């Protein structure tokens, strides 16, 4: 199967495309960068464009192709965000972050230029799909701790390069078929540079990226900081452990999400961590990913007080000693009587 990526093509999946070099319907080249062919469309509502599955010739494991919608070609901000994903992913190396392979331009017959990114395909489903498949059944604490640790470890790599994500939510976390998690969609990543910090210190702030229910207030106003990722992460996991969309748990009078009653399976310690992540003000959230990972450490085993151990040892020695003397007295033979 070979598919045309021209969005204006009347029949992009024409049967005769299977063995053709050019689309039978519109004449667009079906070979990208002389290497890749498109097998199928995965999504046409990804925001900036379309997502396809591609393979390199000769046949190889499938990869993901993201194509920017042509009507965005003259929007320098959108093009910049699209290219940024390639730039960011190219600097990161972690199993919880997709590997990027290629950024390219593909010219159509009418000279329209398509921007494309080819990257690793994550086999599995995102956590929004996972919630729907499980009918919003709440996630247990053991799994929630393990999942949170995996995402924070990936986020630590991103933050370590002075970037932050700005759009963490269930739809942007993939769960591989082996159960491991991958943070995706790096098109909204921002660098915490001196220029950026100067901008958020000004009145106008910067362009804001929002996802209702997960985005903190400061980010909605254009003043996102790395701790904004922690808020979105906390809301994502509140959604997972309650099975409820965060906005449905919002208490307008208290101006916060009231969620604990919907997650009776969660311990107070883990609930406190999620509340810490979703504190209203960034300064009241964890300072960095390392602090979150520290809070996820299992508590040390409880040791008995020394005085209880001493008493137990004393009783044991008394018992052993008493048994020894009792046995000694019992086993002593009677003195023989003297003959007369």
HELIX and SHEET records of a PDB file:
HELIX    1   1 UNK A   15  UNK A   19  5                                   5    
HELIX    2   2 UNK A   70  UNK A   72  5                                   3    
HELIX    3   3 UNK A   76  UNK A   89  1                                  14    
HELIX    4   4 UNK A  127  UNK A  133  1                                   7    
HELIX    5   5 UNK A  141  UNK A  160  1                                  20    
HELIX    6   6 UNK A  170  UNK A  172  5                                   3    
HELIX    7   7 UNK A  194  UNK A  200  1                                   7    
HELIX    8   8 UNK A  217  UNK A  220  1                                   4    
HELIX    9   9 UNK A  226  UNK A  242  1                                  17    
HELIX   10  10 UNK A  246  UNK A  249  5                                   4    
HELIX   11  11 UNK A  260  UNK A  262  5                                   3    
HELIX   12  12 UNK A  268  UNK A  277  1                                  10    
HELIX   13  13 UNK A  282  UNK A  284  5                                   3    
HELIX   14  14 UNK A  289  UNK A  295  1                                   7    
HELIX   15  15 UNK A  306  UNK A  331  1                                  26    
SHEET    1   A 5 UNK A  36  UNK A  43  0                                        
SHEET    2   A 5 UNK A  49  UNK A  56 -1                                        
SHEET    3   A 5 UNK A  63  UNK A  68 -1                                        
SHEET    4   A 5 UNK A 113  UNK A 120 -1                                        
SHEET    5   A 5 UNK A 100  UNK A 107 -1                                        
SHEET    1   B 3 UNK A 124  UNK A 126  0                                        
SHEET    2   B 3 UNK A 173  UNK A 176 -1                                        
SHEET    3   B 3 UNK A 181  UNK A 183 -1                                        
SHEET    1   C 2 UNK A 163  UNK A 164  0                                        
SHEET    2   C 2 UNK A 190  UNK A 191 -1                                        
SHEET    1   D 2 UNK A 250  UNK A 251  0                                        
SHEET    2   D 2 UNK A 256  UNK A 257 -1                                        
END                                                                             
